[in-house]
Amino acid sequence: MQIKKTLSAVVLSALMSLGVTVAHADPLSYARYDQVRTSDLYLDLKADFGRKTLSGYAELTLNWIDKTSRTLVLDTKELSISRVQVLNPNGRWTSTSYMLDKFDLQKGRALRIALPFQPQKVRVYYRTAPSAAALQWMAPAQTMSGKRPFMFSQSQDINARSWAPVQDTPAVRFTYSARIDAPTGLRVLMSADNDPAATGKGGWKFKMTQPIPSYLLAIAIGEIDVRTLGPRSAVYAEPARIEAAASELADTEKMIEAAESLYGPYRWERYDMIVLPPSFPYGGMENPRLTFLTPTMIAGDKSLVDLIAHELAHSWSGNLVTNASWKYMWLNEGFTTYVTTRIVEKIYGPEIAEMNLQVEQEEALASLATIPAARQALATRGPDVDPSAYSDGSLIYPKGAWFLRTLEQRAGRETFDVFLRGWFDSHAFKSATTDEFVDYLKKNLLDAHPEYMAQVELDEWLYGAGIPANAVRAASPRLAALDEQRNSWLRGELPTADLNGKGWIALEWMHFLNDIDGKATAAQLRDLDQNFGLAKSGNNEIAFRFYLASVKAGYDVRQPLTKFLMSVGRQKFVVPLYTALLKQPAQAEWARSVYAKARDHYHPVTQASVDKQFKK
């Protein structure tokens, strides 16, 4: 950790005790949060669907750390700034000078505000661009009803700066409130206290009393209905999807209670969710008080609700204890993936949890073949760097969870649960680094029990490539029995009709399809489809894996695949499918024609990822 030399030891000690990282270390932010930090944000904005903009002002309440500083630096991207004001000691707002740095494609522009003194509050008046990276403005035709437009945000990793001028780094946490004007008939929701009875008269008003990092700022506006799920949970969705969403998410309160029994009280008051239009690029986004969800998790049988468990788990790992920069992302996602399995086990039993874990670990091991060794570490030593330079985002989820599971196996579950809850409690509403976790791990577990994990093995987990050879793999008896059938079927010894597929749950089908990918023939995939209707599966995880294996084997699934690619915008599904199609000479031109029609239905994040594949 780099320390600014002008800070006294007393000030430094006080800052560290508050969970403050004093170094200006985040390479993805221009903000000088070693000098000044945002403690509260107020947004007063108007949504204009015709122009695809948000306009108004952001008011930042500031906590000055360096008493000599006279500059406030904020992150922005494609924001049009009209003026900046400061609150004077006499209570009057006056304009102050500012400048915008040269535009950087990844980071945007630094907004540098010159200040005559250290004001408590600063206002920035601005307008977003129609191309704001965080916002997707959807035409009525892109919604389920086809009647009204829809807009939603995706601020992670560093896109909050495209719709609000903020210190866009997870090292800085702040409370916020907002007033949003939107067209009549459209509901506004935010990652804050959403009132199901609100009408929007006088503007939609919100308050988030717990401090969050900027990447958890979220907004959605559209034709939205609501259903109560429990005493502290509800689901929002487009009217045509609300009943299916409420049915799928009926176990939400049980999940909250299960997580609380393991890791302490839920500290965000309510756990509401919104099922977004299909173009939402991710499975879920853990925006506090309003988790964003993909409709692809609605299977009709609750078979994909481990996604809900994952987003709920973020209420402890990620939202409560946050990575101090994206270099430490494994502290968010690896911990959350571990906690997810524990919640699933608590609700659905150890057999389901073990199957889930085995599939997760097998997919992690399979991914190593496509990830350069230099990008397989959980963490890196030395100065903070752009995480894309050293780590593959998909691997840190299962690898981080596997590391924590190894510690649990060595220490015993009872001991490890106390340890992990202590980490959440002692670092609640703070941002943390890998070094801070390692210090906590040693002081609270390994110093007294070095036999649990030697330093060399700890370093291998954190800084090494791959998965350590001595890592214990999950082994589900049900999946082992399935493997025997699969191998006999691949060899042609077991007829397709004799597979036990009609009795398999989604996890078993996912495991089966993962393992035949690239091995089964077109004829075998045709037989699977005829016997089990996989091309028409209502479970998107199953359908995706079947389409992927079919494309590679040469089995014609163009008709259902076209419908899938036109109606699903989740990156996890869309990008691998287009990538596989482009590798087949007979499919490449067809893939281009489908993408030409489907592209406008995808989120800008997904468009950028697929565009990259076509440019290759």
C-alpha positions as CSV (number, residue, x, y, z in Angstrom):
1,M,0.0,0.0,0.0
2,Q,1.3,3.4,-1.0
3,I,1.0,6.1,1.7
4,K,0.9,9.8,1.0
5,K,3.9,11.1,3.0
6,T,2.3,14.4,4.1
7,L,-0.3,12.5,6.2
8,S,0.6,12.3,9.8
9,A,0.8,9.0,11.6
10,V,-2.2,10.0,13.7
11,V,-4.4,10.8,10.7
12,L,-3.3,7.7,8.8
13,S,-4.1,5.5,11.8
14,A,-7.5,7.1,12.1
15,L,-8.3,6.7,8.4
16,M,-7.3,3.0,8.4
17,S,-9.4,2.4,11.5
18,L,-12.4,3.7,9.4
19,G,-11.6,1.4,6.6
20,V,-10.2,4.2,4.4
21,T,-7.6,3.3,1.8
22,V,-5.5,6.5,1.7
23,A,-3.5,5.8,-1.4
24,H,-4.8,7.2,-4.7
25,A,-4.4,3.7,-6.1
26,D,-7.4,2.9,-8.3
27,P,-6.0,3.1,-11.9
28,L,-9.6,3.3,-13.3
29,S,-10.5,6.4,-11.4
30,Y,-9.2,10.0,-11.7
31,A,-10.6,10.9,-8.3
32,R,-8.2,12.0,-5.6
33,Y,-9.9,10.2,-2.8
34,D,-6.8,10.5,-0.6
35,Q,-7.7,14.2,-0.5
36,V,-11.5,14.4,-0.4
37,R,-14.3,11.8,-0.3
38,T,-17.9,12.0,-1.2
39,S,-20.1,11.2,1.9
40,D,-23.5,11.8,0.3
41,L,-24.9,12.2,-3.2
42,Y,-28.2,13.8,-4.2
43,L,-29.5,13.4,-7.8
44,D,-32.2,15.6,-9.3
45,L,-32.8,14.4,-12.8
46,K,-35.3,14.3,-15.6
47,A,-35.6,11.3,-18.0
48,D,-36.2,12.3,-21.7
49,F,-36.9,9.2,-23.7
50,G,-37.1,11.2,-26.9
51,R,-33.5,12.4,-26.6
52,K,-32.4,9.4,-24.6
53,T,-30.9,11.6,-21.8
54,L,-31.0,12.2,-18.1
55,S,-30.5,15.9,-17.2
56,G,-30.3,17.9,-14.0
57,Y,-27.8,18.1,-11.3
58,A,-25.8,16.1,-8.9
59,E,-25.1,17.5,-5.4
60,L,-22.1,16.0,-3.6
61,T,-21.5,16.3,0.1
62,L,-17.7,16.2,0.8
63,N,-15.4,15.0,3.5
64,W,-12.1,16.8,3.2
65,I,-9.1,14.7,4.3
66,D,-6.2,16.9,3.0
67,K,-6.8,20.3,4.6
68,T,-4.6,22.0,1.9
69,S,-6.4,20.7,-1.1
70,R,-8.4,23.1,-3.3
71,T,-9.4,20.8,-6.1
72,L,-12.2,18.3,-6.5
73,V,-11.6,15.7,-9.2
74,L,-14.6,13.6,-10.4
75,D,-15.0,10.9,-13.0
76,T,-17.2,11.6,-16.0
77,K,-17.8,9.9,-19.3
78,E,-19.7,11.7,-22.2
79,L,-21.4,14.1,-19.7
80,S,-22.2,17.6,-21.0
81,I,-21.4,19.9,-18.1
82,S,-23.2,23.2,-18.1
83,R,-22.1,24.7,-14.8
84,V,-20.7,23.9,-11.3
85,Q,-21.7,25.6,-8.1
86,V,-20.3,25.5,-4.5
87,L,-22.2,26.1,-1.3
88,N,-20.7,29.1,0.5
89,P,-20.5,29.5,4.3
90,N,-23.4,32.0,4.1
91,G,-25.7,29.4,2.6
92,R,-25.7,30.8,-1.0
93,W,-24.7,28.8,-4.1
94,T,-22.2,30.4,-6.4
95,S,-20.5,29.3,-9.6
96,T,-16.9,28.1,-9.7
97,S,-14.5,27.3,-12.5
98,Y,-13.9,23.8,-13.8
99,M,-12.2,22.0,-16.7
100,L,-12.5,18.6,-18.4
101,D,-9.4,16.6,-19.3
102,K,-8.8,15.0,-22.6
103,F,-11.1,12.1,-23.3
104,D,-9.9,8.5,-22.6
105,L,-11.8,5.7,-24.3
106,Q,-11.9,3.6,-21.2
107,K,-11.9,6.1,-18.3
108,G,-13.7,9.1,-19.9
109,R,-12.7,12.5,-18.6
110,A,-11.6,13.9,-15.3
111,L,-13.7,16.8,-14.2
112,R,-11.4,19.2,-12.3
113,I,-13.2,21.7,-10.1
114,A,-11.2,24.6,-8.8
115,L,-12.3,25.7,-5.3
116,P,-11.6,28.9,-3.4
117,F,-12.1,27.1,-0.1
118,Q,-13.2,23.6,1.0
119,P,-16.9,23.6,0.6
120,Q,-19.2,21.1,2.2
121,K,-21.3,20.7,-0.9
122,V,-20.7,21.0,-4.7
123,R,-23.4,20.9,-7.5
124,V,-22.7,19.8,-11.0
125,Y,-25.3,20.5,-13.7
126,Y,-25.1,18.1,-16.6
127,R,-26.8,16.0,-19.2
128,T,-26.0,12.5,-20.2
129,A,-25.3,11.3,-23.8
130,P,-27.7,9.1,-25.7
131,S,-24.7,6.7,-25.9
132,A,-24.0,6.6,-22.2
133,A,-22.3,3.3,-21.5
134,A,-24.4,2.6,-18.4
135,L,-27.8,3.3,-19.8
136,Q,-29.9,1.3,-22.3
137,W,-32.9,3.2,-23.8
138,M,-35.3,0.7,-25.2
139,A,-38.0,1.5,-27.8
140,P,-41.5,0.2,-27.1
141,A,-41.0,-2.6,-29.7
142,Q,-38.2,-3.9,-27.5
143,T,-40.5,-4.5,-24.5
144,M,-43.0,-7.2,-23.8
145,S,-46.1,-5.1,-24.3
146,G,-44.7,-3.1,-27.2
147,K,-46.5,0.0,-25.8
148,R,-44.1,2.0,-23.7
149,P,-40.3,2.6,-23.7
150,F,-38.0,1.2,-21.0
151,M,-34.6,2.3,-19.6
152,F,-32.2,0.6,-17.2
153,S,-28.7,1.1,-16.0
154,Q,-25.6,-1.1,-15.5
155,S,-23.0,0.9,-13.6
156,Q,-20.4,-1.9,-12.8
157,D,-17.5,-1.7,-13.3
158,I,-16.9,1.9,-14.1
159,N,-19.9,3.1,-16.0
160,A,-21.6,5.1,-13.2
161,R,-19.6,8.1,-14.4
162,S,-21.6,8.0,-17.7
163,W,-24.8,9.0,-15.9
164,A,-23.5,10.9,-12.8
165,P,-20.3,12.8,-12.0
166,V,-18.9,10.8,-9.1
167,Q,-15.8,9.4,-7.6
168,D,-16.3,6.2,-9.6
169,T,-14.2,3.8,-7.5
170,P,-15.3,1.1,-5.0
171,A,-12.8,2.6,-2.6
172,V,-15.4,5.4,-1.9
173,R,-18.7,4.8,-0.3
174,F,-21.6,7.3,0.1
175,T,-25.3,7.5,1.0
176,Y,-27.6,8.9,-1.6
177,S,-31.0,10.3,-2.3
178,A,-32.7,11.3,-5.6
179,R,-35.7,12.9,-7.2
180,I,-36.4,11.6,-10.8
181,D,-39.0,13.0,-13.2
182,A,-40.2,10.5,-15.8
183,P,-43.1,10.4,-18.3
184,T,-46.6,9.8,-16.9
185,G,-47.4,6.1,-16.7
186,L,-43.9,4.9,-16.2
187,R,-42.6,3.8,-12.8
188,V,-39.1,4.7,-11.6
189,L,-37.1,2.4,-9.4
190,M,-33.6,2.8,-7.9
191,S,-31.2,0.9,-5.7
192,A,-32.8,2.5,-2.7
193,D,-36.0,2.4,-0.8
194,N,-38.7,1.7,-3.4
195,D,-42.3,2.4,-2.2
196,P,-44.7,0.1,-4.0
197,A,-47.5,2.6,-3.3
198,A,-45.6,5.6,-4.8
199,T,-47.3,7.4,-7.7
200,G,-44.5,9.7,-8.9
201,K,-46.5,12.8,-8.3
202,G,-43.9,15.6,-7.8
203,G,-41.2,13.3,-9.0
204,W,-40.1,9.8,-7.9
205,K,-38.2,10.1,-4.6
206,F,-35.6,7.8,-3.1
207,K,-33.2,7.5,-0.2
208,M,-30.4,5.1,0.4
209,T,-29.3,5.4,4.0
210,Q,-26.5,2.8,3.9
211,P,-23.3,3.9,2.2
212,I,-22.6,2.2,-1.2
213,P,-19.9,2.5,-3.8
214,S,-20.7,4.1,-7.1
215,Y,-21.0,0.9,-9.1
216,L,-24.1,0.1,-7.0
217,L,-26.0,3.2,-8.2
218,A,-28.9,1.9,-10.3
219,I,-32.0,3.1,-12.0
220,A,-34.8,1.5,-14.1
221,I,-37.8,3.3,-15.7
222,G,-40.6,1.6,-17.6
223,E,-44.0,-0.1,-17.5
224,I,-43.5,-2.0,-14.3
225,D,-45.7,-3.9,-12.0
226,V,-45.0,-5.3,-8.5
227,R,-45.8,-8.3,-6.4
228,T,-45.1,-8.8,-2.7
229,L,-43.1,-12.0,-1.9
230,G,-42.6,-11.6,1.9
231,P,-42.4,-9.2,4.8
232,R,-39.3,-7.5,3.4
233,S,-39.2,-8.6,-0.3
234,A,-41.0,-7.9,-3.5
235,V,-40.5,-8.4,-7.2
236,Y,-40.9,-5.9,-10.0
237,A,-41.3,-6.7,-13.7
238,E,-43.1,-5.9,-16.9
239,P,-46.8,-6.6,-16.4
240,A,-46.7,-9.6,-18.8
241,R,-43.9,-11.2,-16.8
242,I,-44.8,-10.3,-13.2
243,E,-46.8,-13.5,-12.3
244,A,-44.1,-15.8,-13.7
245,A,-41.5,-13.8,-11.8
246,A,-43.4,-13.9,-8.5
247,S,-43.8,-17.7,-8.8
248,E,-40.2,-18.3,-9.6
249,L,-39.0,-16.1,-6.7
250,A,-41.4,-17.4,-4.0
251,D,-38.5,-18.8,-1.9
252,T,-36.8,-15.4,-1.5
253,E,-37.6,-15.0,2.2
254,K,-36.3,-18.5,3.0
255,M,-33.1,-17.6,1.3
256,I,-32.7,-14.4,3.3
257,E,-33.3,-16.3,6.5
258,A,-30.8,-19.0,5.5
259,A,-28.1,-16.4,4.8
260,E,-28.8,-14.6,8.1
261,S,-28.5,-17.9,10.0
262,L,-25.0,-18.3,8.5
263,Y,-23.5,-14.8,8.3
264,G,-25.5,-12.4,10.5
265,P,-28.4,-10.0,10.0
266,Y,-29.4,-8.7,6.6
267,R,-28.4,-5.0,7.0
268,W,-30.2,-3.4,4.0
269,E,-33.8,-3.5,5.4
270,R,-35.5,-4.8,2.2
271,Y,-34.5,-7.2,-0.5
272,D,-36.5,-6.3,-3.6
273,M,-35.8,-7.5,-7.2
274,I,-36.6,-6.4,-10.7
275,V,-36.7,-8.8,-13.6
276,L,-35.5,-6.7,-16.6
277,P,-36.2,-7.0,-20.3
278,P,-34.2,-9.8,-22.1
279,S,-31.4,-7.4,-23.2
280,F,-30.0,-7.1,-19.7
281,P,-26.4,-8.4,-20.3
282,Y,-25.8,-10.3,-17.1
283,G,-27.4,-12.9,-15.0
284,G,-27.9,-10.5,-12.2
285,M,-26.6,-7.3,-10.6
286,E,-26.6,-7.0,-6.9
287,N,-27.8,-3.4,-6.6
288,P,-28.7,-3.1,-2.9
289,R,-32.4,-3.1,-2.2
290,L,-33.1,-3.8,-5.9
291,T,-31.3,-6.7,-7.4
292,F,-31.5,-6.6,-11.2
293,L,-32.2,-10.0,-12.8
294,T,-32.2,-11.5,-16.3
295,P,-35.5,-13.1,-17.4
296,T,-33.4,-16.1,-18.5
297,M,-33.5,-17.3,-14.9
298,I,-37.3,-17.9,-15.1
299,A,-37.5,-21.7,-16.0
300,G,-40.9,-22.3,-14.5
301,D,-39.6,-24.8,-11.9
302,K,-37.2,-22.8,-9.7
303,S,-34.3,-24.8,-11.2
304,L,-32.1,-21.7,-11.7
305,V,-32.8,-19.9,-8.4
306,D,-29.1,-20.4,-7.4
307,L,-28.7,-17.1,-9.3
308,I,-31.0,-15.4,-6.7
309,A,-28.9,-17.0,-4.0
310,H,-25.8,-15.5,-5.6
311,E,-27.1,-12.0,-5.8
312,L,-28.5,-12.2,-2.3
313,A,-25.1,-13.4,-1.0
314,H,-23.6,-10.2,-2.4
315,S,-25.6,-8.4,0.4
316,W,-22.7,-9.6,2.6
317,S,-19.8,-10.1,0.2
318,G,-19.5,-7.2,-2.1
319,N,-22.2,-4.8,-0.9
320,L,-21.4,-5.0,2.8
321,V,-17.7,-5.7,2.4
322,T,-16.5,-4.3,-0.9
323,N,-13.3,-4.8,-3.0
324,A,-11.3,-1.5,-2.6
325,S,-10.6,-1.6,-6.4
326,W,-11.4,-4.0,-9.2
327,K,-7.9,-5.5,-8.7
328,Y,-9.5,-7.2,-5.6
329,M,-12.6,-8.3,-7.4
330,W,-12.2,-11.9,-6.1
331,L,-13.1,-10.6,-2.6
332,N,-16.6,-9.8,-4.0
333,E,-17.2,-12.6,-6.4
334,G,-15.2,-15.5,-5.0
335,F,-16.7,-15.0,-1.5
336,T,-20.2,-14.6,-3.0
337,T,-19.8,-17.8,-5.0
338,Y,-18.8,-19.7,-1.8
339,V,-21.7,-18.2,0.2
340,T,-24.1,-19.0,-2.7
341,T,-23.4,-22.8,-2.3
342,R,-24.0,-22.5,1.4
343,I,-27.4,-20.9,0.9
344,V,-28.4,-23.4,-1.7
345,E,-27.4,-26.2,0.7
346,K,-29.4,-24.7,3.5
347,I,-32.6,-24.4,1.3
348,Y,-32.4,-27.3,-1.1
349,G,-30.2,-29.8,0.8
350,P,-26.6,-31.1,0.5
351,E,-27.3,-33.3,-2.6
352,I,-28.3,-30.4,-4.8
353,A,-25.5,-28.2,-3.4
354,E,-22.9,-30.9,-4.1
355,M,-24.1,-31.3,-7.7
356,N,-24.1,-27.5,-8.1
357,L,-20.5,-27.3,-6.8
358,Q,-19.3,-30.2,-9.0
359,V,-20.6,-28.5,-12.1
360,E,-19.1,-25.2,-11.0
361,Q,-15.7,-26.7,-10.4
362,E,-15.7,-28.7,-13.6
363,E,-16.5,-25.6,-15.7
364,A,-13.7,-23.8,-13.9
365,L,-11.2,-26.5,-14.7
366,A,-12.4,-26.6,-18.4
367,S,-12.0,-22.8,-18.7
368,L,-8.2,-23.0,-17.8
369,A,-7.5,-24.3,-21.4
370,T,-8.8,-20.9,-22.8
371,I,-7.2,-18.6,-20.2
372,P,-3.5,-17.7,-20.3
373,A,-1.7,-18.8,-17.2
374,A,-0.7,-15.2,-16.4
375,R,-4.5,-14.4,-16.1
376,Q,-5.4,-17.2,-13.8
377,A,-4.5,-15.7,-10.5
378,L,-7.0,-14.4,-7.9
379,A,-4.8,-11.5,-7.0
380,T,-1.6,-9.8,-7.9
381,R,1.2,-8.2,-5.8
382,G,2.6,-4.7,-6.2
383,P,0.9,-1.4,-7.3
384,D,-2.7,-1.4,-8.2
385,V,-3.3,-2.1,-11.9
386,D,-6.2,-2.4,-14.3
387,P,-7.6,-5.8,-13.4
388,S,-8.1,-6.7,-17.1
389,A,-4.3,-6.8,-17.4
390,Y,-3.8,-9.8,-15.1
391,S,-7.1,-11.6,-14.2
392,D,-9.9,-13.4,-16.0
393,G,-13.1,-12.3,-14.5
394,S,-14.9,-15.6,-15.0
395,L,-12.3,-17.7,-13.1
396,I,-12.2,-15.7,-9.9
397,Y,-15.8,-16.7,-9.1
398,P,-15.2,-20.5,-8.8
399,K,-11.5,-20.3,-7.9
400,G,-12.1,-17.9,-5.0
401,A,-15.0,-20.1,-3.8
402,W,-12.8,-23.2,-4.0
403,F,-10.1,-21.5,-1.9
404,L,-12.6,-20.6,0.8
405,R,-14.0,-24.1,0.7
406,T,-10.5,-25.5,1.2
407,L,-10.1,-23.4,4.3
408,E,-13.5,-24.6,5.5
409,Q,-12.6,-28.3,5.0
410,R,-9.3,-27.8,6.9
411,A,-10.7,-25.7,9.8
412,G,-14.1,-27.4,10.0
413,R,-17.3,-25.8,9.1
414,E,-18.2,-24.5,12.6
415,T,-14.9,-22.8,13.0
416,F,-14.8,-21.4,9.5
417,D,-18.4,-20.0,9.7
418,V,-17.4,-18.0,12.8
419,F,-14.3,-16.8,11.0
420,L,-16.2,-15.7,7.9
421,R,-19.0,-14.0,9.8
422,G,-16.3,-12.1,11.7
423,W,-14.8,-10.8,8.5
424,F,-18.2,-9.5,7.4
425,D,-18.9,-7.9,10.8
426,S,-15.5,-6.3,11.3
427,H,-15.4,-4.9,7.7
428,A,-19.1,-4.0,7.3
429,F,-19.7,-1.0,5.0
430,K,-15.9,-0.7,4.3
431,S,-13.8,-1.4,1.3
432,A,-11.1,-4.0,1.6
433,T,-7.9,-5.3,-0.1
434,T,-6.4,-8.7,-0.5
435,D,-3.6,-7.8,2.0
436,E,-6.3,-6.8,4.5
437,F,-8.0,-10.2,4.1
438,V,-4.7,-12.1,4.4
439,D,-3.9,-10.2,7.6
440,Y,-7.3,-11.0,9.0
441,L,-6.9,-14.7,7.9
442,K,-3.6,-15.0,9.7
443,K,-4.6,-13.3,12.9
444,N,-8.0,-15.1,13.2
445,L,-7.2,-18.5,11.8
446,L,-3.8,-19.4,10.5
447,D,-1.5,-18.0,13.2
448,A,-3.1,-20.3,15.8
449,H,-3.5,-23.2,13.3
450,P,-0.7,-23.1,10.7
451,E,-1.5,-26.7,9.8
452,Y,-4.6,-25.4,8.0
453,M,-2.6,-23.8,5.2
454,A,1.1,-23.1,4.8
455,Q,2.3,-19.8,3.3
456,V,3.4,-21.5,0.1
457,E,0.0,-23.0,-0.5
458,L,-1.7,-19.7,0.4
459,D,0.4,-17.9,-2.2
460,E,-0.4,-20.6,-4.7
461,W,-4.1,-20.1,-4.3
462,L,-3.9,-16.3,-4.4
463,Y,-1.1,-15.6,-6.9
464,G,-0.6,-18.8,-8.8
465,A,-2.1,-20.1,-12.0
466,G,-4.8,-22.8,-12.2
467,I,-6.2,-24.7,-9.3
468,P,-3.7,-26.2,-6.7
469,A,-3.2,-30.0,-7.3
470,N,-4.2,-30.9,-3.8
471,A,-7.6,-29.1,-4.0
472,V,-10.4,-31.5,-3.1
473,R,-13.0,-31.8,-5.9
474,A,-16.7,-32.1,-5.2
475,A,-18.0,-35.6,-6.1
476,S,-21.8,-36.1,-6.5
477,P,-22.9,-39.7,-6.5
478,R,-25.8,-38.8,-8.8
479,L,-23.5,-37.1,-11.3
480,A,-21.2,-40.2,-11.1
481,A,-24.1,-42.4,-12.1
482,L,-25.0,-40.0,-14.9
483,D,-21.4,-40.1,-16.1
484,E,-21.6,-43.9,-16.6
485,Q,-24.7,-43.5,-18.8
486,R,-23.1,-40.6,-20.7
487,N,-20.0,-42.6,-21.5
488,S,-22.0,-45.6,-22.7
489,W,-24.2,-43.3,-24.8
490,L,-21.2,-41.6,-26.4
491,R,-19.7,-45.0,-27.3
492,G,-23.0,-46.0,-28.9
493,E,-23.6,-48.7,-26.4
494,L,-26.7,-47.1,-24.8
495,P,-29.6,-46.0,-27.0
496,T,-30.7,-42.4,-26.5
497,A,-34.2,-43.5,-25.4
498,D,-32.7,-45.5,-22.5
499,L,-31.0,-42.4,-20.9
500,N,-32.7,-41.4,-17.7
501,G,-33.0,-37.9,-19.0
502,K,-36.7,-37.4,-18.1
503,G,-35.8,-37.8,-14.5
504,W,-32.8,-35.4,-14.5
505,I,-32.9,-32.0,-12.9
506,A,-31.4,-29.0,-14.6
507,L,-28.0,-29.4,-13.0
508,E,-27.8,-33.0,-14.3
509,W,-28.6,-31.8,-17.8
510,M,-26.1,-29.0,-17.6
511,H,-23.4,-31.5,-16.5
512,F,-24.4,-33.9,-19.3
513,L,-24.4,-31.3,-22.0
514,N,-21.1,-29.8,-20.8
515,D,-19.4,-33.1,-21.1
516,I,-20.7,-34.0,-24.6
517,D,-19.8,-30.6,-26.0
518,G,-17.4,-31.3,-28.9
519,K,-17.8,-35.1,-28.5
520,A,-21.3,-36.0,-29.6
521,T,-22.1,-36.4,-33.3
522,A,-24.9,-34.6,-35.1
523,A,-26.9,-37.8,-35.2
524,Q,-26.6,-38.2,-31.4
525,L,-27.7,-34.6,-30.8
526,R,-30.7,-35.1,-33.2
527,D,-31.7,-38.2,-31.1
528,L,-31.4,-36.2,-27.9
529,D,-33.6,-33.5,-29.3
530,Q,-36.2,-35.9,-30.6
531,N,-36.4,-37.8,-27.2
532,F,-36.1,-34.9,-24.8
533,G,-37.1,-31.7,-26.8
534,L,-33.9,-29.9,-25.8
535,A,-34.1,-27.4,-28.6
536,K,-37.4,-26.1,-27.2
537,S,-36.3,-26.3,-23.5
538,G,-37.8,-23.5,-21.4
539,N,-34.6,-23.7,-19.3
540,N,-32.2,-21.3,-20.9
541,E,-29.1,-22.8,-19.3
542,I,-30.1,-26.2,-20.9
543,A,-31.1,-24.7,-24.2
544,F,-27.8,-22.7,-24.4
545,R,-25.6,-25.7,-23.8
546,F,-27.6,-27.8,-26.3
547,Y,-27.3,-25.1,-29.0
548,L,-23.6,-24.8,-28.4
549,A,-22.9,-28.5,-28.7
550,S,-25.2,-28.7,-31.8
551,V,-23.4,-25.9,-33.6
552,K,-20.0,-27.6,-33.0
553,A,-21.4,-31.0,-34.1
554,G,-23.2,-29.7,-37.2
555,Y,-26.7,-30.5,-36.1
556,D,-29.1,-27.9,-37.6
557,V,-30.8,-25.8,-34.9
558,R,-31.1,-22.6,-36.9
559,Q,-34.8,-22.2,-36.3
560,P,-34.9,-22.3,-32.5
561,L,-31.4,-20.7,-32.3
562,T,-32.6,-17.7,-34.3
563,K,-35.5,-17.2,-31.8
564,F,-33.1,-17.6,-28.9
565,L,-30.6,-15.1,-30.2
566,M,-33.4,-12.6,-31.1
567,S,-35.0,-12.8,-27.6
568,V,-32.0,-13.3,-25.2
569,G,-29.4,-10.7,-24.6
570,R,-27.4,-12.2,-21.7
571,Q,-23.7,-12.1,-22.6
572,K,-23.0,-15.5,-21.0
573,F,-25.2,-17.1,-23.7
574,V,-24.9,-14.8,-26.7
575,V,-21.2,-14.3,-27.0
576,P,-20.2,-18.0,-26.9
577,L,-22.9,-18.9,-29.4
578,Y,-21.8,-16.3,-32.0
579,T,-18.2,-17.3,-31.4
580,A,-18.9,-20.9,-32.1
581,L,-21.0,-20.0,-35.2
582,L,-18.2,-17.9,-36.6
583,K,-15.8,-20.8,-36.3
584,Q,-18.0,-22.9,-38.6
585,P,-17.5,-21.8,-42.3
586,A,-21.0,-22.9,-43.2
587,Q,-22.5,-20.9,-40.3
588,A,-20.6,-17.7,-40.4
589,E,-22.7,-15.8,-43.0
590,W,-25.9,-17.0,-41.4
591,A,-24.6,-15.7,-38.0
592,R,-23.9,-12.3,-39.5
593,S,-27.4,-12.1,-40.9
594,V,-28.9,-13.0,-37.5
595,Y,-26.8,-10.5,-35.6
596,A,-27.7,-7.8,-38.1
597,K,-31.3,-8.2,-37.0
598,A,-30.7,-8.9,-33.3
599,R,-28.0,-6.3,-32.5
600,D,-30.4,-3.5,-31.8
601,H,-32.1,-5.7,-29.2
602,Y,-28.8,-6.1,-27.2
603,H,-27.4,-3.9,-24.5
604,P,-24.4,-1.8,-25.5
605,V,-22.2,-4.0,-23.3
606,T,-23.3,-7.1,-25.2
607,Q,-23.0,-5.3,-28.6
608,A,-19.4,-4.4,-27.8
609,S,-18.5,-8.0,-26.8
610,V,-20.1,-9.6,-29.9
611,D,-18.7,-6.9,-32.2
612,K,-15.3,-7.9,-31.0
613,Q,-15.9,-11.5,-32.1
614,F,-17.0,-10.4,-35.6
615,K,-14.0,-8.2,-36.0
616,K,-11.7,-11.2,-35.3
